[in-house]
Protein backbone atom coordinates (compact mmCIF):
# COMPACT_ATOMS: atom_id res chain seq x y z
CA UNK A 1 0.00 0.00 0.00
CA UNK A 2 2.81 2.40 0.91
CA UNK A 3 4.48 1.73 -2.44
CA UNK A 4 1.32 2.86 -4.22
CA UNK A 5 1.08 6.03 -2.12
CA UNK A 6 4.68 6.97 -2.89
CA UNK A 7 4.07 6.29 -6.60
CA UNK A 8 1.06 8.62 -6.45
CA UNK A 9 3.19 11.35 -4.91
CA UNK A 10 5.78 10.96 -7.66
CA UNK A 11 3.23 11.05 -10.48
CA UNK A 12 1.44 14.03 -8.93
CA UNK A 13 4.74 15.93 -8.50
CA UNK A 14 5.67 15.40 -12.15
CA UNK A 15 2.24 16.49 -13.36
CA UNK A 16 2.20 19.54 -11.05
CA UNK A 17 5.60 20.59 -12.41
CA UNK A 18 4.31 20.26 -15.96
CA UNK A 19 1.16 22.32 -15.37
CA UNK A 20 3.18 24.97 -13.55
CA UNK A 21 5.21 25.74 -16.67
CA UNK A 22 2.92 24.69 -19.53
CA UNK A 23 1.95 27.55 -21.90
CA UNK A 24 -1.43 28.97 -20.98
CA UNK A 25 -1.94 26.91 -17.82
CA UNK A 26 1.40 28.00 -16.39
CA UNK A 27 0.74 31.71 -16.94
CA UNK A 28 0.31 34.25 -14.16
CA UNK A 29 -3.42 34.53 -14.87
CA UNK A 30 -4.13 30.91 -13.82
CA UNK A 31 -4.34 30.30 -10.02
CA UNK A 32 -1.94 27.77 -8.56
CA UNK A 33 -4.77 25.74 -7.04
CA UNK A 34 -6.32 25.36 -10.49
CA UNK A 35 -3.11 23.79 -11.80
CA UNK A 36 -3.04 21.37 -8.90
CA UNK A 37 -6.68 20.63 -9.61
CA UNK A 38 -5.74 19.57 -13.14
CA UNK A 39 -2.92 17.37 -11.85
CA UNK A 40 -4.93 15.42 -9.27
CA UNK A 41 -7.43 13.61 -11.55
CA UNK A 42 -4.68 12.82 -14.07
CA UNK A 43 -2.65 11.31 -11.25
CA UNK A 44 -5.54 8.94 -10.51
CA UNK A 45 -5.71 8.01 -14.21
CA UNK A 46 -1.97 7.44 -14.68
CA UNK A 47 -1.17 5.79 -11.34
CA UNK A 48 -2.47 2.28 -12.15
CA UNK A 49 -0.21 2.11 -15.20
CA UNK A 50 3.02 3.33 -13.57
CA UNK A 51 2.86 2.37 -9.88
CA UNK A 52 3.88 1.12 -7.38
CA UNK A 53 7.53 2.09 -6.73
CA UNK A 54 10.15 1.30 -4.16
CA UNK A 55 9.70 3.24 -0.91
CA UNK A 56 12.75 5.35 0.10
CA UNK A 57 14.28 4.43 3.44
CA UNK A 58 14.15 7.96 4.87
CA UNK A 59 11.88 11.00 4.77
CA UNK A 60 14.71 12.99 3.16
CA UNK A 61 14.96 10.41 0.41
CA UNK A 62 11.22 10.63 -0.18
CA UNK A 63 11.32 14.43 -0.36
CA UNK A 64 14.28 14.32 -2.76
CA UNK A 65 12.41 11.86 -4.95
CA UNK A 66 9.34 14.10 -5.06
CA UNK A 67 11.53 17.12 -5.86
CA UNK A 68 13.28 15.29 -8.70
CA UNK A 69 9.95 14.23 -10.19
CA UNK A 70 8.71 17.84 -9.99
CA UNK A 71 11.88 19.00 -11.76
CA UNK A 72 11.24 16.52 -14.58
CA UNK A 73 7.75 17.98 -15.03
CA UNK A 74 9.09 21.54 -14.86
CA UNK A 75 11.79 20.76 -17.45
CA UNK A 76 9.19 19.15 -19.74
CA UNK A 77 6.88 22.16 -19.54
CA UNK A 78 9.80 24.58 -19.90
CA UNK A 79 10.95 23.01 -23.17
CA UNK A 80 7.44 23.36 -24.64
CA UNK A 81 7.07 26.90 -23.22
CA UNK A 82 10.38 28.03 -24.72
CA UNK A 83 9.37 26.73 -28.15
CA UNK A 84 5.98 28.38 -27.63
CA UNK A 85 7.67 31.74 -27.00
CA UNK A 86 9.27 31.91 -30.46
CA UNK A 87 6.17 33.60 -31.87
CA UNK A 88 6.07 36.18 -29.08
CA UNK A 89 9.74 36.98 -29.71
CA UNK A 90 9.04 37.51 -33.41
CA UNK A 91 6.07 39.74 -32.57
CA UNK A 92 8.16 41.88 -30.22
CA UNK A 93 10.85 42.33 -32.88
CA UNK A 94 8.22 43.31 -35.44
CA UNK A 95 6.56 45.69 -32.96
CA UNK A 96 9.81 47.53 -32.44
CA UNK A 97 10.30 47.92 -36.18
CA UNK A 98 6.86 49.18 -37.18
CA UNK A 99 6.26 51.41 -34.14
CA UNK A 100 3.90 49.40 -31.92
CA UNK A 101 6.43 49.13 -29.10
CA UNK A 102 5.52 52.60 -27.82
CA UNK A 103 1.99 51.38 -27.04
CA UNK A 104 3.05 48.84 -24.38
CA UNK A 105 0.34 47.35 -22.20
CA UNK A 106 0.02 44.87 -19.37
CA UNK A 107 -0.72 41.39 -20.69
CA UNK A 108 -3.02 39.61 -18.19
CA UNK A 109 -2.01 36.22 -19.56
CA UNK A 110 1.69 36.58 -18.79
CA UNK A 111 1.70 39.42 -16.24
CA UNK A 112 4.35 41.28 -18.27
CA UNK A 113 4.33 44.46 -20.31
CA UNK A 114 4.17 43.71 -24.02
CA UNK A 115 3.50 45.71 -27.13
CA UNK A 116 0.05 45.46 -28.67
CA UNK A 117 1.30 43.11 -31.37
CA UNK A 118 3.17 40.97 -28.84
CA UNK A 119 0.05 40.58 -26.70
CA UNK A 120 -2.01 39.68 -29.77
CA UNK A 121 0.57 37.07 -30.79
CA UNK A 122 0.53 35.55 -27.29
CA UNK A 123 -3.25 35.26 -27.31
CA UNK A 124 -3.34 33.82 -30.83
CA UNK A 125 -0.60 31.33 -29.99
CA UNK A 126 -2.41 30.28 -26.80
CA UNK A 127 -5.68 29.83 -28.68
CA UNK A 128 -3.97 27.78 -31.37
CA UNK A 129 -2.09 25.76 -28.73
CA UNK A 130 -5.32 24.69 -27.05
CA UNK A 131 -7.43 24.64 -30.23
CA UNK A 132 -5.09 22.15 -31.89
CA UNK A 133 -5.00 19.99 -28.71
CA UNK A 134 -1.29 20.52 -28.20
CA UNK A 135 -1.92 20.82 -24.45
CA UNK A 136 -3.31 17.27 -24.57
CA UNK A 137 -0.20 16.31 -26.49
CA UNK A 138 1.82 17.51 -23.49
CA UNK A 139 -0.15 15.25 -21.16
CA UNK A 140 0.26 12.29 -23.55
CA UNK A 141 3.97 13.04 -23.80
CA UNK A 142 4.31 13.17 -20.02
CA UNK A 143 2.52 9.83 -19.82
CA UNK A 144 5.13 8.42 -22.17
CA UNK A 145 7.83 9.91 -20.00
CA UNK A 146 7.04 7.31 -17.35
CA UNK A 147 7.96 4.63 -19.90
CA UNK A 148 11.30 6.23 -20.76
CA UNK A 149 11.97 7.55 -17.25
CA UNK A 150 10.00 5.57 -14.63
CA UNK A 151 9.12 7.17 -11.31
CA UNK A 152 11.92 6.98 -8.77
CA UNK A 153 14.67 6.49 -11.38
CA UNK A 154 15.61 10.14 -11.95
CA UNK A 155 19.35 10.33 -11.44
CA UNK A 156 20.88 13.00 -13.70
CA UNK A 157 18.37 15.83 -13.70
CA UNK A 158 21.08 18.46 -14.30
CA UNK A 159 21.73 17.07 -17.78
CA UNK A 160 18.33 18.26 -19.02
CA UNK A 161 19.87 21.74 -19.14
CA UNK A 162 21.54 20.78 -22.44
CA UNK A 163 18.16 20.07 -24.02
CA UNK A 164 16.66 23.29 -22.65
CA UNK A 165 19.64 25.27 -23.99
CA UNK A 166 19.24 23.65 -27.41
CA UNK A 167 15.56 24.57 -27.56
CA UNK A 168 16.29 28.14 -26.39
CA UNK A 169 18.81 28.53 -29.21
CA UNK A 170 16.34 27.13 -31.75
CA UNK A 171 13.54 29.40 -30.44
CA UNK A 172 15.72 32.51 -30.76
CA UNK A 173 16.72 31.51 -34.28
CA UNK A 174 13.12 30.79 -35.29
CA UNK A 175 11.81 34.02 -33.75
CA UNK A 176 14.31 36.07 -35.73
CA UNK A 177 13.50 34.15 -38.92
CA UNK A 178 9.75 34.69 -38.46
CA UNK A 179 10.28 38.42 -37.97
CA UNK A 180 12.84 38.67 -40.78
CA UNK A 181 10.56 39.35 -43.78
CA UNK A 182 8.68 42.14 -41.98
CA UNK A 183 11.90 43.68 -40.67
CA UNK A 184 13.41 43.70 -44.18
CA UNK A 185 10.23 45.17 -45.67
CA UNK A 186 10.04 47.95 -43.07
CA UNK A 187 13.74 48.70 -43.54
CA UNK A 188 13.20 49.05 -47.28
CA UNK A 189 10.26 51.41 -46.69
CA UNK A 190 12.38 53.54 -44.36
CA UNK A 191 15.23 53.53 -46.85
CA UNK A 192 12.89 54.63 -49.64
CA UNK A 193 11.51 57.46 -47.49
CA UNK A 194 15.02 58.54 -46.56
CA UNK A 195 16.06 58.66 -50.22
CA UNK A 196 12.97 60.69 -51.13
CA UNK A 197 13.74 63.03 -48.26
CA UNK A 198 17.26 63.55 -49.61
CA UNK A 199 15.96 64.16 -53.11
CA UNK A 200 13.27 66.60 -51.96
CA UNK A 201 14.29 68.03 -48.56
CA UNK A 202 11.32 70.38 -48.42
CA UNK A 203 8.89 67.45 -48.37
CA UNK A 204 10.34 66.13 -45.10
CA UNK A 205 8.70 62.76 -45.76
CA UNK A 206 10.69 60.75 -43.25
CA UNK A 207 9.75 62.83 -40.22
CA UNK A 208 6.36 64.02 -41.46
CA UNK A 209 4.56 60.89 -42.63
CA UNK A 210 7.31 58.28 -42.39
CA UNK A 211 6.06 56.77 -39.13
CA UNK A 212 2.48 56.55 -40.43
CA UNK A 213 3.56 54.87 -43.68
CA UNK A 214 5.77 52.42 -41.79
CA UNK A 215 2.99 51.60 -39.34
CA UNK A 216 0.33 51.06 -42.01
CA UNK A 217 2.58 49.11 -44.37
CA UNK A 218 4.01 46.94 -41.60
CA UNK A 219 0.58 46.18 -40.13
CA UNK A 220 -0.77 45.23 -43.56
CA UNK A 221 2.15 42.88 -44.16
CA UNK A 222 1.72 41.26 -40.74
CA UNK A 223 -1.99 40.72 -41.43
CA UNK A 224 -1.18 39.02 -44.73
CA UNK A 225 1.64 36.90 -43.30
CA UNK A 226 -0.07 35.94 -40.03
CA UNK A 227 -1.54 32.58 -41.20
CA UNK A 228 1.86 31.50 -42.54
CA UNK A 229 3.59 32.68 -39.36
CA UNK A 230 1.20 30.72 -37.15
CA UNK A 231 1.57 27.58 -39.28
CA UNK A 232 5.37 27.79 -39.27
CA UNK A 233 5.37 28.41 -35.53
CA UNK A 234 3.07 25.43 -34.92
CA UNK A 235 5.40 23.13 -36.87
CA UNK A 236 8.33 24.45 -34.84
CA UNK A 237 6.57 23.71 -31.53
CA UNK A 238 5.87 20.17 -32.69
CA UNK A 239 9.43 19.61 -33.93
CA UNK A 240 11.43 21.29 -31.17
CA UNK A 241 9.02 21.51 -28.25
CA UNK A 242 7.69 17.96 -28.38
CA UNK A 243 10.46 16.44 -30.47
CA UNK A 244 13.16 17.13 -27.87
CA UNK A 245 11.24 15.62 -24.93
CA UNK A 246 12.41 11.99 -25.38
CA UNK A 247 16.04 13.19 -25.35
CA UNK A 248 15.34 15.18 -22.19
CA UNK A 249 13.89 12.19 -20.35
CA UNK A 250 16.70 9.93 -21.54
CA UNK A 251 19.36 12.32 -20.25
CA UNK A 252 17.63 12.65 -16.87
CA UNK A 253 17.72 8.90 -16.26
C-alpha positions, 0 to 999 in steps of 0.5 A, spaced: 500 500 500 505 504 501 508 503 495 502 505 491 502 512 495 509 513 494 508 512 486 502 517 487 506 522 490 511 521 484 506 522 479 502 528 482 509 531 482 511 530 475 504 532 473 504 539 477 511 541 475 508 540 468 502 544 469 506 549 472 510 551 466 505 549 460 503 555 456 497 557 458 496 553 464 502 555 467 501 563 466 500 568 471 493 569 470 491 561 472 491 560 479 496 555 482 490 551 485 487 550 479 493 547 476 493 542 482 486 541 480 488 539 473 494 534 476 490 530 481 485 527 476 490 525 471 494 522 477 488 517 478 488 516 471 496 514 470 497 511 477 495 504 475 499 504 469 506 506 472 505 504 480 507 502 485 515 504 486 520 502 491 519 506 498 525 510 500 528 508 506 528 515 509 523 521 509 529 525 506 529 520 500 522 521 499 522 528 499 528 528 494 524 523 490 518 528 489 523 534 488 526 530 482 519 528 479 517 535 480 523 538 476 522 533 470 515 535 469 518 543 470 523 541 465 518 538 460 513 544 460 519 549 460 521 546 453 514 546 450 514 553 453 520 556 450 518 553 443 511 556 444 515 563 446 518 563 439 512 567 436 512 572 441 519 573 440 518 575 433 512 579 434 516 583 439 521 584 434 516 586 429 513 591 434 519 595 435 520 595 427 513 598 425 512 602 431 507 598 436 512 598 441 511 605 444 503 602 445 506 597 451 500 594 455 500 589 461 498 582 458 493 579 463 495 572 460 503 573 462 503 578 467 508 582 463 508 588 459 508 587 451 507 591 445 500 590 442 502 586 437 506 581 442 500 581 446 495 579 440 501 574 438 501 571 445 493 570 445 493 567 438 498 562 440 495 560 446 488 559 442 492 555 437 495 551 442 489 549 445 485 549 439 489 544 436 489 539 442 497 541 443 496 541 451 493 534 450 499 532 447 503 535 453 499 530 457 500 524 452 507 526 452 508 526 459 505 519 460 510 516 455 515 519 460 514 514 465 515 509 460 522 512 458 523 515 465 519 511 470 518 514 477 523 513 482 529 512 477 531 520 476 538 520 477 541 525 472 536 531 472 542 536 471 543 534 464 536 536 461 539 543 461 543 541 455 536 540 451 533 546 454 539 550 452 538 547 445 531 549 444 532 556 447 537 557 441 532 554 436 527 558 439 531 565 438 533 563 431 526 561 429 523 568 432 528 572 428 526 568 422 519 569 423 520 576 424 525 577 418 521 578 412 517 584 416 523 587 418 526 587 411 520 590 408 520 595 413 527 597 412 526 598 405 520 602 406 524 607 411 530 607 406 525 609 400 523 614 405 530 617 406 532 617 399 525 621 397 527 626 403 534 627 400 531 628 393 526 633 396 528 636 402 522 640 403 517 634 403 520 632 409 517 625 408 521 621 413 519 625 419 512 628 417 509 621 414 514 616 415 512 613 421 504 613 419 507 609 412 511 604 416 505 603 421 500 602 415 505 598 411 508 593 416 501 592 419 498 590 412 504 585 411 503 582 418 496 581 417 497 578 410 503 573 413 499 571 419 496 565 417 503 562 414 507 565 421 502 561 425 503 555 421 510 555 421 510 556 428 506 550 430 510 546 426 516 548 430 513 547 436 511 540 434 518 539 432 522 542 437 518 543 443 515 535 443 520 532 439 526 534 444 522 531 450 524 523 449 532 526 449 530 530 455 527 524 459 533 519 456 538 524 459 535 525 466 535 517 467 
